[in-house]
């Protein structure tokens, strides 16, 4: 069954029985089950076509090797004078890109599938469970910070929502949500732990010379008295002297350190 591809490319197991049960359920699960199966079938077809294309190219390369190594009295294969790679290379490239896209889609579907499964709290209890979810989310946020998707000075879920859909972090981490009070309590606890981690004293944050976020400007060309400077210098808050920056995405000034208290000029509103 093509569902073996889920395990191969995502590391998660989704069985035929689980898919069959999901198709009999209500709400999102039947649609999700169908999407997973369809993606697996499409990926199987793409890989079969890719293998055939690769075999064709490999066959022509073997002919080239035989032609080059043939002795004076040995028959040599006729080589395609129009170019094998020109004929088959674009298709190989297109199939490779298509395969990568399908694998990425399958990975996302598997994460959403896990988020919709009945939740079994670990023996360590709800607090330990929330801690594990929070660690996964902070790791995902750090990946986005490294990629420049969100700034390093992020300090809350309110902040996150200004740059991305922060709910995606909960979904990818597998935080359960079924509308019950218990699932809401877990989500709130997880978000609280994430915010506490983001504001941990000593945690690295973007500042002058280290910021990777394109919409940040950590410099100023004006001195404390408003006079123009000969060269730009690191920006500091004119009220509390904390390292600061201007965020062009938000069109406002922010303190670099998300743990820095608000002041007269900077209010994070989170």
N, C-alpha and C positions, 0 to 999 in steps of 0.2 A: 504493500500500500504506500502511496506517495507521502503519507504522514511521517514516514521515517525521515523525510527531509527536515521536519521540524526539529527533531533531535539532532540531526547532523549540523544544522546551521544556527540553532538557537540554544541548544543544550537542554531544552525542555521536552518532556514527554506529553504528547496528546494522543490518546488511543482512539481506535475506531469506535469503541464503546462510548467513550466520552463525547465524541462528535455526534453519534447517533442519539444519545440522551439529550444533548444540547438542541438538536433539531426538533425534539418534541417539547422543548420548554417554550416559554413565552418571553417577550421582550427582546433584548439585544442578542441573547445567546444563539438563536437560530441563524441570524444574519452573520454573526461572527463565525460560527461553525462553517457556514457555506463559503465565506470569504477565505478561511484557512484552507479548505479543501481545494477551492478554485485556484488559489495561489500555488499550492503544491503541484497540482496538475500542470499549470502553466510553466512552472519552474522545471518540471520533469521534461516537458516538451522542448523547452529552450535548451536544456542540457543535452538532450538527444540530438537536436539540430547542431549544436556546438560540437559534439563529438564527431558527427558525420563530416562537418566542415573541416575539423582538425585532421581527420583521417584522410580526407581528399588531399589536403596540403601535404601531409606526411607522405602519401603515396607518390606525389610528384617530386618531393625531395629525395625519396628513395631512387626514383628514376634518374635524377641528376647524379646521385652518388654512383649508381651503376654505370652511367654513361662515362663518368670521369675515370672510374677505376677499370673499365673494360680494356682487355688486352688487344693486340693487333688483329687476332683472329676470332675475337669474341663479338657477338652481336650487341650493339648498344641501343638502348631505348631511344625513341624519338622524343625530343623535348618540346614542350609548348613554347613557340617563339613569341607569343603574345604576353607572356608573364603570368605565372600562377598567382602570385600575391596580388597583382592588380585585379585579377578576376575574383579571388576568394577572400582576400584580405579585408575589404570593407564589410563583408558579411560576418566574418569572424569577429571583427571589432564590434559590430552592432549587436551580435548575440552575446558577447562578453558584457557589454554595458547593460543589456536587457536582463541578463542573469543577476548582475549586481543589484539592480533595482528591485527585482523580485525577491532576492534574499533579504534586502533591507525591509521591504514591505512585510515579509513573513515574520521577521524579527519583531516588528511593531505589533503585528496581530497576536503573536504569542504573548507579548507583555500584557496586552489588553485582556487576552483570554485568562491569564493568571489572576488579573485584578478582579475578574468576574466570578472566580471560583469560590465555593463556600469556604469560609475562613475557619481555620483551626488554630486557636491561640497556642503558642508553645508553652511547655511546662514551666518555663521561667516566669510566666505571667505577662500581664499587659505592659508593665513598665519596660521589661526586657524586649518585648515585641516592638514597642514604640521606638526604643533606642536603635534597634536594628534597621527599622525603616528610615529613621532620621539619618543614620550613617550612610545609607544608600543614596538618599536625596542629596546630602552635602557633597558626596563624591560626584554625583551627576552635575551639581552646580559648579563644582571646581573644574570639571571637564569643559563646561560651557564658558567659564571664565578664561581658561587657557585658550579656547578657540576664539575668544573675543566676542562671543554672543551676548554675554552680560558682563557688566563691570565688576572688578574685584571688590568694590566697596559696597556690595549688596548687603543689606542688613535685615531684611524681612520679606515675608511673602507679598506684602503690599508693594515693596520695591520690585520684586521679581515680576509681578504682574505688569509693571510698566514697560518691561522689555520682552517678556515671553508669556505664554500661558502657563502659569506656575502650577496649575492643576496637573499638567503633564508629568511633573516630577512625582506626584503622588501615584499616578497611574503606572508609570514605569517601575517605581519601587514596589508596586503590588500592594499598596495600602488599601485594605478592603473598604468598600462603601456600598451599603445596601439601603441607606435611608434610616436605619435603626439608630437609637440613641447610643448603643455601644459602638457602632462604626463611626459615628460622629465624634464620640469621645476619643477614639483612637486617633482620628485625623487631627483633632485639635491638639492632642498630646504630642503627636509627631511634629506638627508645625511649630509648637513651642520649643521643642528640642532643637529643631533646625535653626530657628532664630537665635537661640542661646549659643549655638555653635558658631553661627556667622558673626556674632558679636563677642566672641571669646577674646579677652585681652591677649594681645600678642599675635592674633591671627593675621597673616599677611593681607594687606589691602592695597588697592591701586593708589599710587601716589606719583609725584614727579620723578621721572626717570625709569619707572617700572610699569606704568599703566599700558595695557594692550587694547584698551577700548577706544575705538576710533572717534567716538562722539565726545570724548573728554578732552578738555584743555586745562592742564595743570599749571599754566604759566600766566603771567601778567606783564604788561609793558608800562604799568603805572606804579609809581612809588606810593608810600603811605599818605603823602601829601597831595596825591593826584597828579603830580608832575610826570611827564613822559620820561621813561628810562632809555638809555642807549641800547640796552639788550633786555630780552625777556628774562624774568626770574621766576622761581617757584611761587605759586599763588598761595597766600595764607588768608584766612578769614579776617576781615578788618575789624571784627568785633572781639573775637576770642583768640585770634592768632593761631587757630588750628590749621594744619595743612588742608587745602581746599581745591576745588576744581569747578569749572563750568561744564555742565552737561548739555550739549546741544540737542540731544534727543528730548530731554525734559524741559529745556530752556530755563534752567535755574541753576543757582550755585549750591554745591553740596560740600559737606565736610568729607575728606578722604576716608577717615576712620568711621565705619558705621556705628561704632560704640561711643563716638564722641557725642556729648549731650547737645541738644539743640541750643541755639543762642538767638540773639535778637535778629540776626541776618539769615540764619539757616534753620528751617523747620522741615524735617523729613516727612512729617505727617504719616507716620507708620507705627 
